[in-house]
Amino acid sequence: MTIGVIAPLSFPAIEGLRKGFRELGYIEGQNLRLEYRWAEGPAERYVSVAEELLRLGVDAIVTWGTPSTMGTRQATTTLPIVAAALGDPLGARLVPNLARPGGNVTGFSSLAAELEVKRLQVLPKLHRLGIVSNPTNPAIGMRA
């Protein structure tokens, strides 16, 4: 089995991914080949990376983060995409609903964007607040 992995250079979970596959009986170099592609930037950057993995004939693609999942979804609507660390799959239009996502995208989301307003409510009165967002992907940013 060949699995493509698309992640930013700072991919924090690579050992956990390998360990999870080992626990399922898939050993890299024996019955599992992982094709890693590292990329940074907007979703458009990930489309070409995903297309490269598709040409290699991978069986599925694991993505890390919303931009890589969005780019991979643009490249394929049939190959399974297992997404990790998604902010808001509904806002990013990766799935029509969480109960029955349909399509080829599955995975997990922290849905942290929905909690940001609540987190701000527990802070004392603020005179100024700075917010860091991702201008290339508004689905990642905070919404009020």
Backbone torsions as a table, in degrees:
resi	resn	phi	psi	omega
1	MET	NA	140.1	178.2
2	THR	-120.5	124.7	-179.9
3	ILE	-116.8	129.0	173.3
4	GLY	-86.7	143.2	177.9
5	VAL	-126.0	121.2	177.6
6	ILE	-117.1	120.0	-175.8
7	ALA	-152.5	161.0	173.7
8	PRO	-70.2	163.5	-178.7
9	LEU	-56.9	-29.0	-177.9
10	SER	-91.9	29.9	-177.2
11	PHE	-54.4	109.8	-173.7
12	PRO	-82.5	-13.3	-168.0
13	ALA	-112.8	19.7	-174.2
14	ILE	-62.5	-42.3	178.9
15	GLU	-67.2	-37.0	176.4
16	GLY	-63.8	-38.2	177.0
17	LEU	-63.2	-47.4	178.6
18	ARG	-60.9	-43.2	-179.8
19	LYS	-62.7	-43.6	178.8
20	GLY	-60.2	-42.2	176.6
21	PHE	-63.6	-42.4	179.2
22	ARG	-60.0	-42.1	179.6
23	GLU	-62.7	-26.3	177.5
24	LEU	-90.0	1.7	178.0
25	GLY	93.0	8.7	178.6
26	TYR	-102.0	115.7	-176.4
27	ILE	-110.3	121.3	179.2
28	GLU	-58.6	129.8	-178.8
29	GLY	92.9	-13.9	177.9
30	GLN	-109.6	-73.0	179.5
31	ASN	-117.2	13.5	-179.7
32	LEU	-142.7	132.5	171.7
33	ARG	-120.2	126.0	176.1
34	LEU	-105.6	124.9	176.9
35	GLU	-104.5	107.2	-176.9
36	TYR	-90.8	139.6	171.5
37	ARG	-135.9	123.5	-178.5
38	TRP	-103.4	133.0	-179.1
39	ALA	-152.5	155.7	176.1
40	GLU	-132.6	158.7	172.7
41	GLY	113.2	-164.6	-176.5
42	PRO	-71.6	166.8	-177.5
43	ALA	-54.8	-35.0	-178.2
44	GLU	-59.0	-33.3	179.6
45	ARG	-63.5	-33.8	-176.4
46	TYR	-77.5	-20.1	-179.5
47	VAL	-59.7	-49.3	-178.6
48	SER	-66.3	-33.7	177.4
49	VAL	-65.1	-44.6	178.1
50	ALA	-64.7	-40.6	178.5
51	GLU	-61.2	-36.9	176.7
52	GLU	-62.1	-43.6	178.2
53	LEU	-65.8	-37.2	177.5
54	LEU	-61.5	-41.1	178.1
55	ARG	-63.8	-28.0	177.6
56	LEU	-76.2	-12.8	177.8
57	GLY	81.6	33.7	178.6
58	VAL	-63.3	155.4	-179.7
59	ASP	-86.8	-23.9	178.6
60	ALA	-163.8	165.3	177.8
61	ILE	-128.8	129.2	173.4
62	VAL	-97.6	128.5	179.5
63	THR	-116.6	152.7	177.2
64	TRP	-122.0	112.7	177.8
65	GLY	96.1	160.0	-177.2
66	THR	-65.1	-46.9	-178.2
67	PRO	-59.5	-42.3	-179.4
68	SER	-67.8	-34.8	178.6
69	THR	-69.4	-41.8	178.7
70	MET	-63.0	-44.1	179.1
71	GLY	-64.4	-41.3	179.6
72	THR	-66.2	-39.3	178.6
73	ARG	-63.8	-33.8	176.1
74	GLN	-67.5	-30.6	-177.7
75	ALA	-80.4	-28.7	-178.3
76	THR	-149.7	138.7	174.4
77	THR	-112.6	5.1	-177.5
78	THR	-119.0	-39.3	-178.8
79	LEU	-70.1	136.6	179.3
80	PRO	-61.3	133.8	175.9
81	ILE	-118.4	121.4	176.9
82	VAL	-105.6	109.2	-172.8
83	ALA	-99.8	136.5	176.3
84	ALA	-120.5	151.3	174.4
85	ALA	59.2	43.1	175.3
86	LEU	-80.8	141.9	175.6
87	GLY	-79.9	-57.8	-176.0
88	ASP	-148.5	91.4	-178.2
89	PRO	-63.3	-27.2	177.3
90	LEU	-73.0	-48.3	179.7
91	GLY	-62.8	-32.7	178.6
92	ALA	-82.4	-2.4	179.9
93	ARG	59.9	35.9	176.4
94	LEU	-85.9	-27.4	178.1
95	VAL	-139.3	149.6	178.8
96	PRO	-75.9	-30.5	174.1
97	ASN	-159.9	161.4	-175.1
98	LEU	-78.9	-31.8	-178.2
99	ALA	-68.6	-38.0	179.5
100	ARG	-136.8	81.6	-174.3
101	PRO	-65.2	-28.5	-179.8
102	GLY	58.7	-171.2	176.7
103	GLY	61.3	-153.6	-174.9
104	ASN	-113.5	9.0	-179.3
105	VAL	-106.1	128.7	173.8
106	THR	-138.2	175.1	178.5
107	GLY	141.3	-149.7	-179.3
108	PHE	-138.6	156.2	-178.0
109	SER	-137.2	143.0	175.1
110	SER	-84.7	-17.0	-176.3
111	LEU	48.7	35.5	-177.7
112	ALA	-61.7	-30.9	-178.6
113	ALA	-58.4	-36.2	-179.5
114	GLU	-70.5	-22.9	-177.4
115	LEU	-91.4	-12.2	-174.2
116	GLU	-60.5	-41.4	179.6
117	VAL	-62.1	-42.5	178.3
118	LYS	-63.7	-40.0	179.3
119	ARG	-62.6	-38.5	179.0
120	LEU	-68.0	-30.3	-178.3
121	GLN	-67.0	-23.4	-179.5
122	VAL	-86.1	-8.1	177.7
123	LEU	-77.7	152.5	174.1
124	PRO	-65.2	169.7	179.5
125	LYS	-54.1	130.0	-178.6
126	LEU	-108.8	144.1	173.9
127	HIS	-95.0	-29.4	177.1
128	ARG	-142.9	148.1	177.4
129	LEU	-145.4	128.7	175.3
130	GLY	-102.7	140.1	179.4
131	ILE	-126.0	129.8	175.7
132	VAL	-100.6	127.4	-178.6
133	SER	-132.4	174.0	178.7
134	ASN	-106.9	102.8	-175.6
135	PRO	-67.7	-18.9	179.6
136	THR	-82.2	-12.9	-179.8
137	ASN	-146.2	89.7	-177.1
138	PRO	-61.1	-18.8	179.2
139	ALA	-66.2	-19.4	-179.9
140	ILE	-83.2	-29.8	-174.4
141	GLY	-69.0	173.0	-179.4
142	MET	-84.7	142.4	175.9
143	ARG	-120.0	141.9	178.5
144	ALA	-94.4	NA	NA
